[in-house]
Amino acid sequence: MLINISRVCKSFGAAEVLKNVTFQLDRGDRVGVVGENGTGKTTFLNIVSGILAPDDGSVAVKRGLRVGYVAQLAPAPENITVREYVRLGDERIVELESRLKAIEDGAPHDPHELDTLLHQYDMLGGYRYDARVSGILQGLGIPHLQDRQASEISGGELRRVMLARVFASHSDVLLLDEPTNHLDVYAVDWLEGFLRSTDSATVIVSHDRYLLDKAVNRIVAFNNGKQLNFTGNFSAYEKQRKAMEEQNRKKYLEQKQFRDKEMDFIRRNMAGQKTKQAQSRLKRLEKMEWTERDLFRFRRFKLSFTGTGRRNKELVNLKNLSVGYGNPVLSGLDRLIRRGDRIGIIGRNGSGKSTLLKTIAGQVVPLSGELWLAENLKIGYFDQDVQLPVPGGTVSGQLLAMDPSFRNEDLASYLARFYFFGDDLDKPIFTLSGGERSRLKTAVLMKQPCDLLVLDEPTNHLDLQLKDAVMDALISFEGSLLVVSHDRFFLDQVVNEVMALENGCSTRFAGSVSGFLQRQKHPGDEPAFEDTRKARPAVKANDAVESNPGKPLVSKNELQRARWRLGEVEKEIERLEIEHQKLAEELEAPEIYRDVARLKAVQERLSEASATLEHLMTEWEDLLKICM
């Protein structure tokens, strides 16, 4: 036993957050903690760590237990580099190094002390510690920060640095509260592997499904102040919870039917000849344990983004575009964004993802090249800075400014889906937390008609239930989508094309983010889920009719020829996309730049392939309209 919590309760004012929570953590445990926002997940971690004391119940911790938790770390002191700060994570190694240095400098010591210290240093991994620190910094995507002063970096960078220090500590227990926030998809992928391989017991609060599937073996769910325990990963938990929800619903209905029947008997006979029997039944009802209706049920609700109904074929065109602030962070971007495109943008932190979105959304002026937008194009932009359309005012005022006809009851019902209840609607904007501002911006954006959604980390601060609702809304959205996110599951559901940014350039991949990451790890693999035909812009039957209402009738023979040609075009597109991918990969190899002739030939062929692909995609869309 490492940590044992028994019947813990915790309230803040009149709000009871945790009620009779019992939990034990043993070696080898990898626990995922889930639940809606405000159900006590972070409070639970703070009690486990000792930061918070419970109002009632007990917390027992194994003597000498070392716990790594970002919330427990002191702010970085002045005059210390990021690497030095991270290196302080394992205080045992640092203290041994200090004592060994003192002995080396001539400090008095016992003859056997040096051998003992060197043995301890070896057993703790001291000789490998610097390599371990370097690996963690690299994995989290922050090696470029290691020589900078820890007190001078940004908030998001500091969060990653503190996470690195916790990982370097090699603690007995790691407590992680939304560890994927401020990470890119590559760092999240590394984090998953790190958590699977560490011998530390882990407790992870997260909304990342893939992480909870790969890195945990138990789930603790908080719902309506209650704690529910499940064995297995997140997928296993969902299956168990749904089955238990159905069982619980049936039991609740059976008990309700029994109680209603008994109460009917009691009301009819309490003052009659069967008074004693009625009194006996009433006492029995009072002693019964009644099933809670929503014990295993989490909120479900439907959300939707608002389209404009316009059918512009081409929305955005980037031609040799360079973006950045003064110096270009991305150069030579060429990309045509059409109606129906759903593009996920990934890259290391600092690769230019947010800058590119800001440029397309009109927040940043391009440094050079051409950025063409369709006439009257409506862009819905979600930024990490969470700029609201009406800077002042209240929560409800943001929506009323867009639509004054909003009825009070409809407004309250709508905002409740984003966890704004009662008096929250009158909260001034300046009092909102980052998470509240993010949820409000999402609520506002969904009511804004747009052709193109440009979203920068839209799932930060969303719990699993709200994230699922937003994800379903994006899947149903009829417009186009450009989205930056570190959540691989989310991206796999809502996009069908990847734009990967690296070293100032972009790479296009038709398929899922998971497919792209798999291809990078195993270049020779050809996974079935990377079928490029499934990743092309979808044109629905009703879209074809609406975009071309005057389409002439075609004969049976013409239809057969169109279907044959459609198959041939799809094969050619698939072949060219594979060739395009290989040519792009060849250009990434350093040795090609030593062969000028080969470099020129590859660049020319890549340009030809791109032009042919664009022509074939247009033909493919036209043929599809005929065949549907």
N, C-alpha and C positions, 0 to 999 in steps of 0.2 A: 504494500500500500504506500503510495506517495502522498496523496491528498484525500481526505475524507470529509465530506460535508453532510451534515445531518439536520434535516427539518429546518432549513434556513429560511427566514422571512426578511424582507427588506421593503420599506416604504419610503416615499419621498412626499412629505405632507400627507394629504389624504389619499394619495395614489399608492396602492399596494402593487409593487412591481414583481416581487418574488414571493411565492407562498409555499411553504413546506417543501423546499427543494432539497433533495438528497442525491448525492453524487460521489462516486469514488473513482479515482484515477490510479491505475497501476502501470507498471513498466510495460512498454509495448502498446499501450493504448494510443489510438489516433482518433480523437473525438471531433466531430463536426457539430457546430452549434448553429441552429437555424431558428427562424421565427420572424414575424412581422416587425417593422420598426416600432420601437417603444415597448417591446415585450420583455426587456430585461437582459438581453444577451451581454451587453457590455458591463452592466451591473454584476452579472454572474461572474465574468472574468475578473472584475475588480475585487470581488469577494474571494475568489479562488487565489488571487495573487496576494491578498492581504492589504490592498490599498483601502478597501472599504470593510468596515465591521458590520456584521449582520445585526438586525434588530433582535432577532431571536434565532435559536439553533446554535450549532457548534461547527467549528472548522478545525480539523486536525491535520497537521503537516509533519511529514517525516523529518526527524532531526537532521540538520545540515543540508536540507534539500535546496538545490540551486534552481531558481526560476528565472527564465528569460522573458521579459515583457516590455514592449516599447514604452508603455505608459509609465513604467517605473524608472525609466532612464532620466537622469538629470540633463538639463540643457548643455549643449557642447560649450566648454569653457573657451575663453579667448586664447589665441596664439597656439592652437593645436590643429594639425592638418586632419583631413578626413581619414586618411590611413591610420594615423596615430590614434584617433578617436575610436575607430573600429577595432583596432588592435587591443585596446583596453578591455574588450569584451570578456576575454577569459582572464580574470584577475589572478587566477592561480599561476598561470604561466608568467604573467607580468611580474608578480611578486617573486617568483623563483628567479627570473632573469635579473631582477634588481639585487637580490641577495648574491647571486653568482657574480655579478659585476662588482659588487662590494668586495667579495673575496679576491677576485682578480686584481683589484686595486690595492690589496694588502690588508683588508680588514681581518682582525683576529677571528679564528674559527677552530672548531674541533677537527682533529685529523680525519675523522670519518665523515664529517658533515658534507664535504665536497662530493664524495661518492654518493651519499644519500640524496643530495640535491640533484645531481646529474641523473640518477636513476628516476627520481620523481619527474624531472623535466622530460625525460624520454617517454615515460609511461603516459604523460599527459599530451604527448604529441608536440612538444615544444620545438623539436627540430623541423617539424613540418608545418608549424603554425603560420609562418609568413606565406607559404604556398597556399595554405587554407584560406587565409585572409584575401589573397589575390584572387583565388577562385570564386569567392563569394562576391567580391567587388565586380568581377567580370560577369558573373551570372546575373547579378541585379542590374547590369548595364551602367555601372558608375565608375569604371576604372579611370576615366578622364577627370574625375573629381578628387582623386586621392591626394594630390599635392596642394589642393586649395584649402583655405582656412574653413574649418567646420562651422564657424560662427557667421560666415558670410554667404553661404549657399541659400537657395530658395527653400520654401516650405516643403514642396514636393520632393526636392533633392534630399533635404534633411530627413524626411520620412524614410526614404530608401537607405540612407546612411545608418539611421538608427536600427532599421531592420537588419542590416548587415552586421551591426555590432551584436545584436541579439543572437544571430546565427553563429557568429564567431565565438560566443560565450561557451558553446557546447554544454548548455545547462541540462539538468535532469528533466526539466519540463519547459516547453515552449508554449506561451500563450500568445495567440495571434488574432488581432482584431482587424478584419478586412485587410489581410496582407497584400492583396492584389491591387488595391488602390495605389495610384501613382506609378504602377509598373506598366511596361509595354508587353505585348504578347510573347516576345522572346524571353523576357524576364519571368513572366508567369509560367511559361513552359519549363524554365530552369527551376523555378520554385517548386513546381510539382515533383520533379525528380529529387530535389533536395529533401523534401518532406517525406518522400517514400523511402529514402535511404538513411535518414538520421536515426540514431538510436535513442534520441530524446522522446519522451512521451509528449504528445502535442494536443492542444485544445484550440480549435480554429473556428472563429466566427467568420463566415464568408457567404457571399451570394453567387460564387462561381461554381456552377454545376460540375464542370470537368474536374476542378480541383477537389471538390467534395466526393467525386466518384473515385478518383485515383489515389487520394492521400489520406482517407479516413476509413476506420473500420467500425465506428459507432456514431450514431447521431443522437444528439439531445435537442429536442424541439420545445420551444416555449410558445404556449398558446393560451390566451385568456388567463394569464397569471399562473398557469399550471406547467409542470415539466413532464415531458413524455420521452421515453427512452426506446431506442430502436437499435438492433444489431445489423451491421453491414454498412455499405456506402450509401450515397444519396439516392441512387436509383432503387436500391433495395428498400430504403426508407419510404420512398414515394409509393411503392407497391404495397408495403405493409400498412402505411397510413391510410391509403384509399380503401383497403380491405377492412381495416378497423373502423373507418368512418362509416362504411356501409353497415357493419355489424352493430355499431353504436347507434346508428339511426333506427335500425329495426328494433333494437332493445328499448330505445327511448319511446318509440311508437307503441310497443307492446305494454310498457309500463304506464304510458299515458292512458291507453285504452283501459287497462286494469284499474287505474286510479279514478278515471271518470266513472266507471261502472260502480266502484265502491262508494264514491262520493254521492252518486245518485241514490244508492241504497241507504246511505247514512242520512241524507236529507229527508228521504221519505219516511224513515222509521225512527229517527231520533226522539220524536215526541209520541210515538205510537206504542204498540204492544211489543215491538222488538227493540226497545230502547237499549237494553244491555248488549244485545248483539251489535247494534249500531255503534255503541261506545267502544266495544271491543275492536271492531274493524277500524275505527278512527285511530285508536292507539297503535294498532298494527301499521297503519299508513304512516303515522308520525315516526315510527322506528325504522322504516324501510330506508335503504340507501338508493337514491334516485340517480339514474344516469343523466349526465349533462348532455344536452342536445348537441352542442358544438364542440365537444371535447377534442375530437380529431379533425375538425373541419376548419380549414383556413379560408379566408375571404377569396371569393372569385368574382371578378367583374370584367366587363367588356369596355374597352376604350377604342377610339378610332381617330386617325388623322384626317384632315379635311383636304380634299383635292380641289382643283379649280375646274375640272371638266374639260380643259383645253387639251388638244391632241397634237401639240408641237412635236414634230419628229426629232428635231435636233435642239438640244437645250443649251449646252455649253461646249465651246471649242477652245482648247488650249493649243497655241502654236508657238513653239520654241520659247515657252514661257519660263521666266526666271522670277523667283519669289524670295523674299527675305526682308530684313531690316538693315538697309545699307549694303551689307555684303550678302550675296545670294546663298541661301541654304539649299535651294533646289534650282537646277538649270536645265534648259533644253526640253521642257515638258511638252509633249504632243499628245493630245487626247481629245476625242470627240465623245461627249456624253449625250446619249440618246434617251428618248422616252422609254421607260421600262428598265433602264440600267440600274443595277443595285451593286454598288462598289464598296468594298471594305478596304480602308487604307490602313496599312500597318507599317511599322518601322520602329527602330530604337528611339527612345526619348531623345529629343534634340534633332531628329532627322528631318523635321519640317512638316509634320502632319498637320499640326494646328495652324501653322502659317499658311499652308496651302488652302485649308478650309476658309480661313479668314480672308484670303485673297479672292476666292471664288464668291464668298458672301459679300464682298465689297467693303470689308473692314480694313484691308491693307491694299495699297496700290502696288501693282506688279512693278518689278525692277526693269524688266525688258520683255520683249515678245508681245504676243497678242492674246487677250482674253475676250472672247466673243460670247455674249449672252443673247438668247432668243428675245425677241421683242416682247415686252410686258411679262417677262419671266418672273414668277413669284417664288422666292426662295424662303424656306423656313429654316432659320439658323439657330442652333443650340451650341453655345460656347461654354468652355470650362469656367470662364469668369462669371457666368450666369448674369448677363446684363438683361434686365427686364425692360419691356417697352415703355412702361411708365415709372420713372425712377422713384417718385414719391408715392404717397397714398398708402392704401391698405391692400391686404391680400385680395379681397373681393373686388377692390377698385381696379385691379389689373384686368380682370375679365369684363367688368362693366364698361371700361374704357373702350374695349373692342366691340362689345355688343350691349348697348344700354337696355335692350329689351329683355335681358336675362331676368326671369322671375326669381324672387328670393329663394323659394323652395327648390327650384331647379339648380340654382347656383350653389346652394348648400349641399345638395345631393351630389353634384358634380365634384366639388372640391373635397368632399368626404372621401372620394376614391383616392385622393392624394394625401390623406391623413390631415386634413384641415377640418376641425370640428368646432361647432359653437362659436365661442369668442375668438377662435383663431382667424375667423373671416375678417375681423376688425383689426387685426394686428398691423401695425405700421411696418412697411417693408424693411426699414433700417434695423428692426429688432430681430429679423429672421436669421436663423443659422444657415450655414452653407447648404446643408441637406434640405432645409425647408425652401430655400430659394431655388434649388435645383428642381424640386418637385413642382413648385409653382410655375417655373419656366416651362416645364413639360406640359402642365395643364393649359397654359396660355398658348403654347405652340400648337397643340392639338386643335384649337379653335381657329387657327390662322390658315385660310386657304392657300395652298402652295402647289407648285409643280415639281419642285425639287427640295428634298430635305437634306440639309447639310448639318450633320450631328457630330459633335466632338465630345466623346465619352458620355453619352446620354444616360448610361445605367449607373454611374456613380451616385451613391446615396439612395439607391432604390433597393428595397428588399426583394426577395424572390417573387412574391405575389405581384407586386407592382411592376417588376421587370418583365414578368411573363405577360402581363396585360399590354405593356408597351411593345413587347416583341410581337405579339399577335397583331397589334394595330399596324406595325410596320410591314408585316407579311401581307396584310390586306390592303395596304396603301397602293393606289393605282399609279402614283407618280414615280419619280426616280429618287435614288437614295445614294448619298455619299456619307459614309460613317467611319469615324475613328473610334475604336474600342479596344480594351485589353481583354474583354470577355470573349473567349473563343467559341463557347457554346452559342452565345448571342449572335456573334458574327456568322457562324455556320448556318443559323436559321434564317437570317434576314438578307444575306448578300449571296451573289452567285459569281462574283468576280473579285479578285484581289489586286490592289495596287500596292506593291511593296516598295518603300522608299529606303535607299541606302546609298551612302557616299554621294549625295547630291543628285542622284538619278532615280528613275522609277522603273520597276519591272511589272509587267502585266501577267496575271495568271487566271485562266478561266477555270473556276472551281471554288472549293471551300477554303477557308483559312487553315483548317486542319490538314487538308490536302496539300496546301502550299508548304506548311511546316514539315509535313512528312516527306515531301519531295526534297526539301533542303537537307533533311537528315539522311535520306536514302535516295540519291539522285537517280539511281537505276530503276527504282520502283515505278510501276504504273498502276496505282490503286484504282479499283473500279469506280470509286466515288468521284474520280476526277474526269468523268465523262463530260467533255466540253460541250456536247450537244445539249445537255441539261442545263448548262450555265449561260445560255444565250438569253437575251431579252425576250421575255414571254409576251406574246401578242394573243390576247383572248379572242374568242369568236365575236363577242359583242364589240370589241375594240375594232376589229376589221370592218364590221358593218358601219360603225359610227364614223371611222376615219375615211371611209370611201363609200358613202351611201349610194352613189351612182354606179357602182361596180356592175359591168355588163354580165349577163348570164353567159356561161361557157358551156360548150358541148361536152358530151361524155368523153370523146377522144381528146379534146383539149385539156380536160381535167386529168385524164390519165397521163398525158405528156407532162403536165405541170407537176404531178406527183413524182413521176420518174426523175424529172429535172431537180426537184427538191431534194431527193435522196442523193443525187450526184453532187449537188452543191454542198450538202451537209458533209459528205465524205471529203470533198476538197477543202472545206473550211477546217475540218478536223486535222487533215494532213498539214495544212499551212500553219495552223496554230502550234502543232508540235514542232515544225521547222522553225517557226518564229521564236518559240521558247528556247530551242537549242542554240540558235544564232545569238539570242540575247545573253544566254549563259556563256557562250564563247567570248563575247565582248567583255564579260566580267573577269576573264582570266588575264593576269598581268602579262604573260608571255606574248600575247597577241600584239601588244603595242611595240614589240621589238621587230615585228614583221609588217612593214608599212603596206606592202602589196596585199597581204592577206587581210589586214585590218580594213583596207579600202573595199576589198571584195565583199567582206562580211557586212559592212555597213550598207553597201549598195543593195545586196540581196535582202537585207533586213528591211530596207526602205521599200523595195519592190513587193516583198511579202505583205507588209503593212497596207500598201495601197491596194493590192489584190484582195486582201481580207476585207477591207472596207467596202470594195465593190461587191464582193460575194455576199456580205452581210445585208447589203441593200437588196440584192436580188433575192436572197433567202426570205426577207420580210415580205417582199412583193408576191413571191410564190406561195408563201404561207397564207396570205389573204385569199388567194384563189382557191387553195385546197381546203379551206375551212368553211 
